[in-house]
Amino acid sequence: MADWKGKVFLLMQERNMTQKQLSQLSGISESSMSRYLHSNKKPRIDILVNIAKALHVETDYLLDDEEKSESAYNAIATAIARKGSELTPEEKNRLIALILGQGKDV
């Protein structure tokens, strides 16, 4: 997942943003942010979402195609595992549409 790091560093540079500022804006501790940016530790998708929001970009911008598919699958699997029995019929239909590739937002 090295490519996302390069994009983050470029966006930080363009915005004159320090790692400390990014960590504050994204709600991620400075030590965790450092670990994500300077090691091979791969952040969870929710962490990546927070980083993207802090940088005012779409999460998709930070991910390559393989990671986009993986994140969509993980989002669906997590939703089913956590709330499968609580989903409304509309939510179940939306999940089915996403699984079949008919959903536009993941």
Phi and psi restraints in degrees (range 20) as a CNS / XPLOR table:
assign (resid 1 and name C) (resid 2 and name N)
       (resid 2 and name CA) (resid 2 and name C) 1.0 -67.0 20.0 2
assign (resid 2 and name N) (resid 2 and name CA)
       (resid 2 and name C) (resid 3 and name N) 1.0 -32.1 20.0 2
assign (resid 2 and name C) (resid 3 and name N)
       (resid 3 and name CA) (resid 3 and name C) 1.0 -60.5 20.0 2
assign (resid 3 and name N) (resid 3 and name CA)
       (resid 3 and name C) (resid 4 and name N) 1.0 -38.6 20.0 2
assign (resid 3 and name C) (resid 4 and name N)
       (resid 4 and name CA) (resid 4 and name C) 1.0 -62.9 20.0 2
assign (resid 4 and name N) (resid 4 and name CA)
       (resid 4 and name C) (resid 5 and name N) 1.0 -34.3 20.0 2
assign (resid 4 and name C) (resid 5 and name N)
       (resid 5 and name CA) (resid 5 and name C) 1.0 -64.0 20.0 2
assign (resid 5 and name N) (resid 5 and name CA)
       (resid 5 and name C) (resid 6 and name N) 1.0 -43.3 20.0 2
assign (resid 5 and name C) (resid 6 and name N)
       (resid 6 and name CA) (resid 6 and name C) 1.0 -60.3 20.0 2
assign (resid 6 and name N) (resid 6 and name CA)
       (resid 6 and name C) (resid 7 and name N) 1.0 -40.3 20.0 2
assign (resid 6 and name C) (resid 7 and name N)
       (resid 7 and name CA) (resid 7 and name C) 1.0 -66.0 20.0 2
assign (resid 7 and name N) (resid 7 and name CA)
       (resid 7 and name C) (resid 8 and name N) 1.0 -40.3 20.0 2
assign (resid 7 and name C) (resid 8 and name N)
       (resid 8 and name CA) (resid 8 and name C) 1.0 -63.5 20.0 2
assign (resid 8 and name N) (resid 8 and name CA)
       (resid 8 and name C) (resid 9 and name N) 1.0 -46.7 20.0 2
assign (resid 8 and name C) (resid 9 and name N)
       (resid 9 and name CA) (resid 9 and name C) 1.0 -61.6 20.0 2
assign (resid 9 and name N) (resid 9 and name CA)
       (resid 9 and name C) (resid 10 and name N) 1.0 -40.0 20.0 2
assign (resid 9 and name C) (resid 10 and name N)
       (resid 10 and name CA) (resid 10 and name C) 1.0 -64.0 20.0 2
assign (resid 10 and name N) (resid 10 and name CA)
       (resid 10 and name C) (resid 11 and name N) 1.0 -45.3 20.0 2
assign (resid 10 and name C) (resid 11 and name N)
       (resid 11 and name CA) (resid 11 and name C) 1.0 -63.8 20.0 2
assign (resid 11 and name N) (resid 11 and name CA)
       (resid 11 and name C) (resid 12 and name N) 1.0 -39.4 20.0 2
assign (resid 11 and name C) (resid 12 and name N)
       (resid 12 and name CA) (resid 12 and name C) 1.0 -61.7 20.0 2
assign (resid 12 and name N) (resid 12 and name CA)
       (resid 12 and name C) (resid 13 and name N) 1.0 -43.2 20.0 2
assign (resid 12 and name C) (resid 13 and name N)
       (resid 13 and name CA) (resid 13 and name C) 1.0 -64.0 20.0 2
assign (resid 13 and name N) (resid 13 and name CA)
       (resid 13 and name C) (resid 14 and name N) 1.0 -45.0 20.0 2
assign (resid 13 and name C) (resid 14 and name N)
       (resid 14 and name CA) (resid 14 and name C) 1.0 -61.1 20.0 2
assign (resid 14 and name N) (resid 14 and name CA)
       (resid 14 and name C) (resid 15 and name N) 1.0 -31.6 20.0 2
assign (resid 14 and name C) (resid 15 and name N)
       (resid 15 and name CA) (resid 15 and name C) 1.0 -98.7 20.0 2
assign (resid 15 and name N) (resid 15 and name CA)
       (resid 15 and name C) (resid 16 and name N) 1.0 6.7 20.0 2
assign (resid 15 and name C) (resid 16 and name N)
       (resid 16 and name CA) (resid 16 and name C) 1.0 50.2 20.0 2
assign (resid 16 and name N) (resid 16 and name CA)
       (resid 16 and name C) (resid 17 and name N) 1.0 46.6 20.0 2
assign (resid 16 and name C) (resid 17 and name N)
       (resid 17 and name CA) (resid 17 and name C) 1.0 -108.5 20.0 2
assign (resid 17 and name N) (resid 17 and name CA)
       (resid 17 and name C) (resid 18 and name N) 1.0 135.0 20.0 2
assign (resid 17 and name C) (resid 18 and name N)
       (resid 18 and name CA) (resid 18 and name C) 1.0 -88.1 20.0 2
assign (resid 18 and name N) (resid 18 and name CA)
       (resid 18 and name C) (resid 19 and name N) 1.0 165.7 20.0 2
assign (resid 18 and name C) (resid 19 and name N)
       (resid 19 and name CA) (resid 19 and name C) 1.0 -62.0 20.0 2
assign (resid 19 and name N) (resid 19 and name CA)
       (resid 19 and name C) (resid 20 and name N) 1.0 -36.7 20.0 2
assign (resid 19 and name C) (resid 20 and name N)
       (resid 20 and name CA) (resid 20 and name C) 1.0 -63.5 20.0 2
assign (resid 20 and name N) (resid 20 and name CA)
       (resid 20 and name C) (resid 21 and name N) 1.0 -43.5 20.0 2
assign (resid 20 and name C) (resid 21 and name N)
       (resid 21 and name CA) (resid 21 and name C) 1.0 -64.2 20.0 2
assign (resid 21 and name N) (resid 21 and name CA)
       (resid 21 and name C) (resid 22 and name N) 1.0 -42.6 20.0 2
assign (resid 21 and name C) (resid 22 and name N)
       (resid 22 and name CA) (resid 22 and name C) 1.0 -61.3 20.0 2
assign (resid 22 and name N) (resid 22 and name CA)
       (resid 22 and name C) (resid 23 and name N) 1.0 -41.9 20.0 2
assign (resid 22 and name C) (resid 23 and name N)
       (resid 23 and name CA) (resid 23 and name C) 1.0 -64.6 20.0 2
assign (resid 23 and name N) (resid 23 and name CA)
       (resid 23 and name C) (resid 24 and name N) 1.0 -40.7 20.0 2
assign (resid 23 and name C) (resid 24 and name N)
       (resid 24 and name CA) (resid 24 and name C) 1.0 -65.8 20.0 2
assign (resid 24 and name N) (resid 24 and name CA)
       (resid 24 and name C) (resid 25 and name N) 1.0 -44.8 20.0 2
assign (resid 24 and name C) (resid 25 and name N)
       (resid 25 and name CA) (resid 25 and name C) 1.0 -67.8 20.0 2
assign (resid 25 and name N) (resid 25 and name CA)
       (resid 25 and name C) (resid 26 and name N) 1.0 -29.4 20.0 2
assign (resid 25 and name C) (resid 26 and name N)
       (resid 26 and name CA) (resid 26 and name C) 1.0 -94.3 20.0 2
assign (resid 26 and name N) (resid 26 and name CA)
       (resid 26 and name C) (resid 27 and name N) 1.0 -9.1 20.0 2
assign (resid 26 and name C) (resid 27 and name N)
       (resid 27 and name CA) (resid 27 and name C) 1.0 74.8 20.0 2
assign (resid 27 and name N) (resid 27 and name CA)
       (resid 27 and name C) (resid 28 and name N) 1.0 23.5 20.0 2
assign (resid 27 and name C) (resid 28 and name N)
       (resid 28 and name CA) (resid 28 and name C) 1.0 -111.0 20.0 2
assign (resid 28 and name N) (resid 28 and name CA)
       (resid 28 and name C) (resid 29 and name N) 1.0 135.0 20.0 2
assign (resid 28 and name C) (resid 29 and name N)
       (resid 29 and name CA) (resid 29 and name C) 1.0 -59.1 20.0 2
assign (resid 29 and name N) (resid 29 and name CA)
       (resid 29 and name C) (resid 30 and name N) 1.0 152.8 20.0 2
assign (resid 29 and name C) (resid 30 and name N)
       (resid 30 and name CA) (resid 30 and name C) 1.0 -60.2 20.0 2
assign (resid 30 and name N) (resid 30 and name CA)
       (resid 30 and name C) (resid 31 and name N) 1.0 -39.2 20.0 2
assign (resid 30 and name C) (resid 31 and name N)
       (resid 31 and name CA) (resid 31 and name C) 1.0 -67.1 20.0 2
assign (resid 31 and name N) (resid 31 and name CA)
       (resid 31 and name C) (resid 32 and name N) 1.0 -39.9 20.0 2
assign (resid 31 and name C) (resid 32 and name N)
       (resid 32 and name CA) (resid 32 and name C) 1.0 -67.0 20.0 2
assign (resid 32 and name N) (resid 32 and name CA)
       (resid 32 and name C) (resid 33 and name N) 1.0 -41.9 20.0 2
assign (resid 32 and name C) (resid 33 and name N)
       (resid 33 and name CA) (resid 33 and name C) 1.0 -60.5 20.0 2
assign (resid 33 and name N) (resid 33 and name CA)
       (resid 33 and name C) (resid 34 and name N) 1.0 -42.9 20.0 2
assign (resid 33 and name C) (resid 34 and name N)
       (resid 34 and name CA) (resid 34 and name C) 1.0 -61.5 20.0 2
assign (resid 34 and name N) (resid 34 and name CA)
       (resid 34 and name C) (resid 35 and name N) 1.0 -41.9 20.0 2
assign (resid 34 and name C) (resid 35 and name N)
       (resid 35 and name CA) (resid 35 and name C) 1.0 -61.7 20.0 2
assign (resid 35 and name N) (resid 35 and name CA)
       (resid 35 and name C) (resid 36 and name N) 1.0 -44.2 20.0 2
assign (resid 35 and name C) (resid 36 and name N)
       (resid 36 and name CA) (resid 36 and name C) 1.0 -65.1 20.0 2
assign (resid 36 and name N) (resid 36 and name CA)
       (resid 36 and name C) (resid 37 and name N) 1.0 -40.1 20.0 2
assign (resid 36 and name C) (resid 37 and name N)
       (resid 37 and name CA) (resid 37 and name C) 1.0 -84.8 20.0 2
assign (resid 37 and name N) (resid 37 and name CA)
       (resid 37 and name C) (resid 38 and name N) 1.0 -21.9 20.0 2
assign (resid 37 and name C) (resid 38 and name N)
       (resid 38 and name CA) (resid 38 and name C) 1.0 -120.9 20.0 2
assign (resid 38 and name N) (resid 38 and name CA)
       (resid 38 and name C) (resid 39 and name N) 1.0 11.7 20.0 2
assign (resid 38 and name C) (resid 39 and name N)
       (resid 39 and name CA) (resid 39 and name C) 1.0 -137.7 20.0 2
assign (resid 39 and name N) (resid 39 and name CA)
       (resid 39 and name C) (resid 40 and name N) 1.0 -173.0 20.0 2
assign (resid 39 and name C) (resid 40 and name N)
       (resid 40 and name CA) (resid 40 and name C) 1.0 -91.8 20.0 2
assign (resid 40 and name N) (resid 40 and name CA)
       (resid 40 and name C) (resid 41 and name N) 1.0 9.5 20.0 2
assign (resid 40 and name C) (resid 41 and name N)
       (resid 41 and name CA) (resid 41 and name C) 1.0 -68.0 20.0 2
assign (resid 41 and name N) (resid 41 and name CA)
       (resid 41 and name C) (resid 42 and name N) 1.0 123.1 20.0 2
assign (resid 41 and name C) (resid 42 and name N)
       (resid 42 and name CA) (resid 42 and name C) 1.0 -91.0 20.0 2
assign (resid 42 and name N) (resid 42 and name CA)
       (resid 42 and name C) (resid 43 and name N) 1.0 123.4 20.0 2
assign (resid 42 and name C) (resid 43 and name N)
       (resid 43 and name CA) (resid 43 and name C) 1.0 -73.9 20.0 2
assign (resid 43 and name N) (resid 43 and name CA)
       (resid 43 and name C) (resid 44 and name N) 1.0 151.4 20.0 2
assign (resid 43 and name C) (resid 44 and name N)
       (resid 44 and name CA) (resid 44 and name C) 1.0 -66.0 20.0 2
assign (resid 44 and name N) (resid 44 and name CA)
       (resid 44 and name C) (resid 45 and name N) 1.0 162.2 20.0 2
assign (resid 44 and name C) (resid 45 and name N)
       (resid 45 and name CA) (resid 45 and name C) 1.0 -63.0 20.0 2
assign (resid 45 and name N) (resid 45 and name CA)
       (resid 45 and name C) (resid 46 and name N) 1.0 -34.4 20.0 2
assign (resid 45 and name C) (resid 46 and name N)
       (resid 46 and name CA) (resid 46 and name C) 1.0 -66.7 20.0 2
assign (resid 46 and name N) (resid 46 and name CA)
       (resid 46 and name C) (resid 47 and name N) 1.0 -32.8 20.0 2
assign (resid 46 and name C) (resid 47 and name N)
       (resid 47 and name CA) (resid 47 and name C) 1.0 -67.7 20.0 2
assign (resid 47 and name N) (resid 47 and name CA)
       (resid 47 and name C) (resid 48 and name N) 1.0 -43.9 20.0 2
assign (resid 47 and name C) (resid 48 and name N)
       (resid 48 and name CA) (resid 48 and name C) 1.0 -62.7 20.0 2
assign (resid 48 and name N) (resid 48 and name CA)
       (resid 48 and name C) (resid 49 and name N) 1.0 -36.2 20.0 2
assign (resid 48 and name C) (resid 49 and name N)
       (resid 49 and name CA) (resid 49 and name C) 1.0 -62.2 20.0 2
assign (resid 49 and name N) (resid 49 and name CA)
       (resid 49 and name C) (resid 50 and name N) 1.0 -43.9 20.0 2
assign (resid 49 and name C) (resid 50 and name N)
       (resid 50 and name CA) (resid 50 and name C) 1.0 -63.4 20.0 2
assign (resid 50 and name N) (resid 50 and name CA)
       (resid 50 and name C) (resid 51 and name N) 1.0 -40.0 20.0 2
assign (resid 50 and name C) (resid 51 and name N)
       (resid 51 and name CA) (resid 51 and name C) 1.0 -64.9 20.0 2
assign (resid 51 and name N) (resid 51 and name CA)
       (resid 51 and name C) (resid 52 and name N) 1.0 -44.8 20.0 2
assign (resid 51 and name C) (resid 52 and name N)
       (resid 52 and name CA) (resid 52 and name C) 1.0 -60.9 20.0 2
assign (resid 52 and name N) (resid 52 and name CA)
       (resid 52 and name C) (resid 53 and name N) 1.0 -43.3 20.0 2
assign (resid 52 and name C) (resid 53 and name N)
       (resid 53 and name CA) (resid 53 and name C) 1.0 -62.1 20.0 2
assign (resid 53 and name N) (resid 53 and name CA)
       (resid 53 and name C) (resid 54 and name N) 1.0 -42.2 20.0 2
assign (resid 53 and name C) (resid 54 and name N)
       (resid 54 and name CA) (resid 54 and name C) 1.0 -63.3 20.0 2
assign (resid 54 and name N) (resid 54 and name CA)
       (resid 54 and name C) (resid 55 and name N) 1.0 -30.7 20.0 2
assign (resid 54 and name C) (resid 55 and name N)
       (resid 55 and name CA) (resid 55 and name C) 1.0 -93.6 20.0 2
assign (resid 55 and name N) (resid 55 and name CA)
       (resid 55 and name C) (resid 56 and name N) 1.0 -0.6 20.0 2
assign (resid 55 and name C) (resid 56 and name N)
       (resid 56 and name CA) (resid 56 and name C) 1.0 60.1 20.0 2
assign (resid 56 and name N) (resid 56 and name CA)
       (resid 56 and name C) (resid 57 and name N) 1.0 44.8 20.0 2
assign (resid 56 and name C) (resid 57 and name N)
       (resid 57 and name CA) (resid 57 and name C) 1.0 -131.4 20.0 2
assign (resid 57 and name N) (resid 57 and name CA)
       (resid 57 and name C) (resid 58 and name N) 1.0 162.8 20.0 2
assign (resid 57 and name C) (resid 58 and name N)
       (resid 58 and name CA) (resid 58 and name C) 1.0 -74.8 20.0 2
assign (resid 58 and name N) (resid 58 and name CA)
       (resid 58 and name C) (resid 59 and name N) 1.0 146.4 20.0 2
assign (resid 58 and name C) (resid 59 and name N)
       (resid 59 and name CA) (resid 59 and name C) 1.0 -57.8 20.0 2
assign (resid 59 and name N) (resid 59 and name CA)
       (resid 59 and name C) (resid 60 and name N) 1.0 -37.8 20.0 2
assign (resid 59 and name C) (resid 60 and name N)
       (resid 60 and name CA) (resid 60 and name C) 1.0 -56.2 20.0 2
assign (resid 60 and name N) (resid 60 and name CA)
       (resid 60 and name C) (resid 61 and name N) 1.0 -31.9 20.0 2
assign (resid 60 and name C) (resid 61 and name N)
       (resid 61 and name CA) (resid 61 and name C) 1.0 -61.5 20.0 2
assign (resid 61 and name N) (resid 61 and name CA)
       (resid 61 and name C) (resid 62 and name N) 1.0 -34.5 20.0 2
assign (resid 61 and name C) (resid 62 and name N)
       (resid 62 and name CA) (resid 62 and name C) 1.0 -83.5 20.0 2
assign (resid 62 and name N) (resid 62 and name CA)
       (resid 62 and name C) (resid 63 and name N) 1.0 -15.5 20.0 2
assign (resid 62 and name C) (resid 63 and name N)
       (resid 63 and name CA) (resid 63 and name C) 1.0 -103.1 20.0 2
assign (resid 63 and name N) (resid 63 and name CA)
       (resid 63 and name C) (resid 64 and name N) 1.0 147.8 20.0 2
assign (resid 63 and name C) (resid 64 and name N)
       (resid 64 and name CA) (resid 64 and name C) 1.0 -87.0 20.0 2
assign (resid 64 and name N) (resid 64 and name CA)
       (resid 64 and name C) (resid 65 and name N) 1.0 174.6 20.0 2
assign (resid 64 and name C) (resid 65 and name N)
       (resid 65 and name CA) (resid 65 and name C) 1.0 -58.4 20.0 2
assign (resid 65 and name N) (resid 65 and name CA)
       (resid 65 and name C) (resid 66 and name N) 1.0 -42.0 20.0 2
assign (resid 65 and name C) (resid 66 and name N)
       (resid 66 and name CA) (resid 66 and name C) 1.0 -63.5 20.0 2
assign (resid 66 and name N) (resid 66 and name CA)
       (resid 66 and name C) (resid 67 and name N) 1.0 -41.4 20.0 2
assign (resid 66 and name C) (resid 67 and name N)
       (resid 67 and name CA) (resid 67 and name C) 1.0 -69.7 20.0 2
assign (resid 67 and name N) (resid 67 and name CA)
       (resid 67 and name C) (resid 68 and name N) 1.0 -32.9 20.0 2
assign (resid 67 and name C) (resid 68 and name N)
       (resid 68 and name CA) (resid 68 and name C) 1.0 -62.8 20.0 2
assign (resid 68 and name N) (resid 68 and name CA)
       (resid 68 and name C) (resid 69 and name N) 1.0 -45.3 20.0 2
assign (resid 68 and name C) (resid 69 and name N)
       (resid 69 and name CA) (resid 69 and name C) 1.0 -63.4 20.0 2
assign (resid 69 and name N) (resid 69 and name CA)
       (resid 69 and name C) (resid 70 and name N) 1.0 -43.3 20.0 2
assign (resid 69 and name C) (resid 70 and name N)
       (resid 70 and name CA) (resid 70 and name C) 1.0 -62.9 20.0 2
assign (resid 70 and name N) (resid 70 and name CA)
       (resid 70 and name C) (resid 71 and name N) 1.0 -41.5 20.0 2
assign (resid 70 and name C) (resid 71 and name N)
       (resid 71 and name CA) (resid 71 and name C) 1.0 -69.2 20.0 2
assign (resid 71 and name N) (resid 71 and name CA)
       (resid 71 and name C) (resid 72 and name N) 1.0 -36.9 20.0 2
assign (resid 71 and name C) (resid 72 and name N)
       (resid 72 and name CA) (resid 72 and name C) 1.0 -63.4 20.0 2
assign (resid 72 and name N) (resid 72 and name CA)
       (resid 72 and name C) (resid 73 and name N) 1.0 -45.7 20.0 2
assign (resid 72 and name C) (resid 73 and name N)
       (resid 73 and name CA) (resid 73 and name C) 1.0 -60.6 20.0 2
assign (resid 73 and name N) (resid 73 and name CA)
       (resid 73 and name C) (resid 74 and name N) 1.0 -46.1 20.0 2
assign (resid 73 and name C) (resid 74 and name N)
       (resid 74 and name CA) (resid 74 and name C) 1.0 -63.2 20.0 2
assign (resid 74 and name N) (resid 74 and name CA)
       (resid 74 and name C) (resid 75 and name N) 1.0 -38.8 20.0 2
assign (resid 74 and name C) (resid 75 and name N)
       (resid 75 and name CA) (resid 75 and name C) 1.0 -63.0 20.0 2
assign (resid 75 and name N) (resid 75 and name CA)
       (resid 75 and name C) (resid 76 and name N) 1.0 -42.5 20.0 2
assign (resid 75 and name C) (resid 76 and name N)
       (resid 76 and name CA) (resid 76 and name C) 1.0 -67.8 20.0 2
assign (resid 76 and name N) (resid 76 and name CA)
       (resid 76 and name C) (resid 77 and name N) 1.0 -47.0 20.0 2
assign (resid 76 and name C) (resid 77 and name N)
       (resid 77 and name CA) (resid 77 and name C) 1.0 -60.5 20.0 2
assign (resid 77 and name N) (resid 77 and name CA)
       (resid 77 and name C) (resid 78 and name N) 1.0 -41.5 20.0 2
assign (resid 77 and name C) (resid 78 and name N)
       (resid 78 and name CA) (resid 78 and name C) 1.0 -65.5 20.0 2
assign (resid 78 and name N) (resid 78 and name CA)
       (resid 78 and name C) (resid 79 and name N) 1.0 -44.0 20.0 2
assign (resid 78 and name C) (resid 79 and name N)
       (resid 79 and name CA) (resid 79 and name C) 1.0 -61.4 20.0 2
assign (resid 79 and name N) (resid 79 and name CA)
       (resid 79 and name C) (resid 80 and name N) 1.0 -42.7 20.0 2
assign (resid 79 and name C) (resid 80 and name N)
       (resid 80 and name CA) (resid 80 and name C) 1.0 -65.9 20.0 2
assign (resid 80 and name N) (resid 80 and name CA)
       (resid 80 and name C) (resid 81 and name N) 1.0 -44.8 20.0 2
assign (resid 80 and name C) (resid 81 and name N)
       (resid 81 and name CA) (resid 81 and name C) 1.0 -64.6 20.0 2
assign (resid 81 and name N) (resid 81 and name CA)
       (resid 81 and name C) (resid 82 and name N) 1.0 -39.6 20.0 2
assign (resid 81 and name C) (resid 82 and name N)
       (resid 82 and name CA) (resid 82 and name C) 1.0 -82.2 20.0 2
assign (resid 82 and name N) (resid 82 and name CA)
       (resid 82 and name C) (resid 83 and name N) 1.0 -38.0 20.0 2
assign (resid 82 and name C) (resid 83 and name N)
       (resid 83 and name CA) (resid 83 and name C) 1.0 -131.8 20.0 2
assign (resid 83 and name N) (resid 83 and name CA)
       (resid 83 and name C) (resid 84 and name N) 1.0 17.6 20.0 2
assign (resid 83 and name C) (resid 84 and name N)
       (resid 84 and name CA) (resid 84 and name C) 1.0 -50.1 20.0 2
assign (resid 84 and name N) (resid 84 and name CA)
       (resid 84 and name C) (resid 85 and name N) 1.0 -45.0 20.0 2
assign (resid 84 and name C) (resid 85 and name N)
       (resid 85 and name CA) (resid 85 and name C) 1.0 -76.9 20.0 2
assign (resid 85 and name N) (resid 85 and name CA)
       (resid 85 and name C) (resid 86 and name N) 1.0 -14.8 20.0 2
assign (resid 85 and name C) (resid 86 and name N)
       (resid 86 and name CA) (resid 86 and name C) 1.0 -98.8 20.0 2
assign (resid 86 and name N) (resid 86 and name CA)
       (resid 86 and name C) (resid 87 and name N) 1.0 -4.6 20.0 2
assign (resid 86 and name C) (resid 87 and name N)
       (resid 87 and name CA) (resid 87 and name C) 1.0 -70.4 20.0 2
assign (resid 87 and name N) (resid 87 and name CA)
       (resid 87 and name C) (resid 88 and name N) 1.0 141.5 20.0 2
assign (resid 87 and name C) (resid 88 and name N)
       (resid 88 and name CA) (resid 88 and name C) 1.0 -77.4 20.0 2
assign (resid 88 and name N) (resid 88 and name CA)
       (resid 88 and name C) (resid 89 and name N) 1.0 164.5 20.0 2
assign (resid 88 and name C) (resid 89 and name N)
       (resid 89 and name CA) (resid 89 and name C) 1.0 -57.3 20.0 2
assign (resid 89 and name N) (resid 89 and name CA)
       (resid 89 and name C) (resid 90 and name N) 1.0 -36.5 20.0 2
assign (resid 89 and name C) (resid 90 and name N)
       (resid 90 and name CA) (resid 90 and name C) 1.0 -65.2 20.0 2
assign (resid 90 and name N) (resid 90 and name CA)
       (resid 90 and name C) (resid 91 and name N) 1.0 -42.4 20.0 2
assign (resid 90 and name C) (resid 91 and name N)
       (resid 91 and name CA) (resid 91 and name C) 1.0 -65.9 20.0 2
assign (resid 91 and name N) (resid 91 and name CA)
       (resid 91 and name C) (resid 92 and name N) 1.0 -38.8 20.0 2
assign (resid 91 and name C) (resid 92 and name N)
       (resid 92 and name CA) (resid 92 and name C) 1.0 -64.0 20.0 2
assign (resid 92 and name N) (resid 92 and name CA)
       (resid 92 and name C) (resid 93 and name N) 1.0 -41.6 20.0 2
assign (resid 92 and name C) (resid 93 and name N)
       (resid 93 and name CA) (resid 93 and name C) 1.0 -64.4 20.0 2
assign (resid 93 and name N) (resid 93 and name CA)
       (resid 93 and name C) (resid 94 and name N) 1.0 -37.8 20.0 2
assign (resid 93 and name C) (resid 94 and name N)
       (resid 94 and name CA) (resid 94 and name C) 1.0 -64.4 20.0 2
assign (resid 94 and name N) (resid 94 and name CA)
       (resid 94 and name C) (resid 95 and name N) 1.0 -43.1 20.0 2
assign (resid 94 and name C) (resid 95 and name N)
       (resid 95 and name CA) (resid 95 and name C) 1.0 -61.4 20.0 2
assign (resid 95 and name N) (resid 95 and name CA)
       (resid 95 and name C) (resid 96 and name N) 1.0 -42.6 20.0 2
assign (resid 95 and name C) (resid 96 and name N)
       (resid 96 and name CA) (resid 96 and name C) 1.0 -62.0 20.0 2
assign (resid 96 and name N) (resid 96 and name CA)
       (resid 96 and name C) (resid 97 and name N) 1.0 -42.4 20.0 2
assign (resid 96 and name C) (resid 97 and name N)
       (resid 97 and name CA) (resid 97 and name C) 1.0 -62.2 20.0 2
assign (resid 97 and name N) (resid 97 and name CA)
       (resid 97 and name C) (resid 98 and name N) 1.0 -41.1 20.0 2
assign (resid 97 and name C) (resid 98 and name N)
       (resid 98 and name CA) (resid 98 and name C) 1.0 -63.5 20.0 2
assign (resid 98 and name N) (resid 98 and name CA)
       (resid 98 and name C) (resid 99 and name N) 1.0 -43.3 20.0 2
assign (resid 98 and name C) (resid 99 and name N)
       (resid 99 and name CA) (resid 99 and name C) 1.0 -62.5 20.0 2
assign (resid 99 and name N) (resid 99 and name CA)
       (resid 99 and name C) (resid 100 and name N) 1.0 -39.1 20.0 2
assign (resid 99 and name C) (resid 100 and name N)
       (resid 100 and name CA) (resid 100 and name C) 1.0 -81.6 20.0 2
assign (resid 100 and name N) (resid 100 and name CA)
       (resid 100 and name C) (resid 101 and name N) 1.0 -1.0 20.0 2
assign (resid 100 and name C) (resid 101 and name N)
       (resid 101 and name CA) (resid 101 and name C) 1.0 82.7 20.0 2
assign (resid 101 and name N) (resid 101 and name CA)
       (resid 101 and name C) (resid 102 and name N) 1.0 18.1 20.0 2
assign (resid 101 and name C) (resid 102 and name N)
       (resid 102 and name CA) (resid 102 and name C) 1.0 -99.5 20.0 2
assign (resid 102 and name N) (resid 102 and name CA)
       (resid 102 and name C) (resid 103 and name N) 1.0 -4.5 20.0 2
assign (resid 102 and name C) (resid 103 and name N)
       (resid 103 and name CA) (resid 103 and name C) 1.0 -89.5 20.0 2
assign (resid 103 and name N) (resid 103 and name CA)
       (resid 103 and name C) (resid 104 and name N) 1.0 148.6 20.0 2
assign (resid 103 and name C) (resid 104 and name N)
       (resid 104 and name CA) (resid 104 and name C) 1.0 -100.3 20.0 2
assign (resid 104 and name N) (resid 104 and name CA)
       (resid 104 and name C) (resid 105 and name N) 1.0 -26.7 20.0 2
assign (resid 104 and name C) (resid 105 and name N)
       (resid 105 and name CA) (resid 105 and name C) 1.0 -118.5 20.0 2
assign (resid 105 and name N) (resid 105 and name CA)
       (resid 105 and name C) (resid 106 and name N) 1.0 127.0 20.0 2
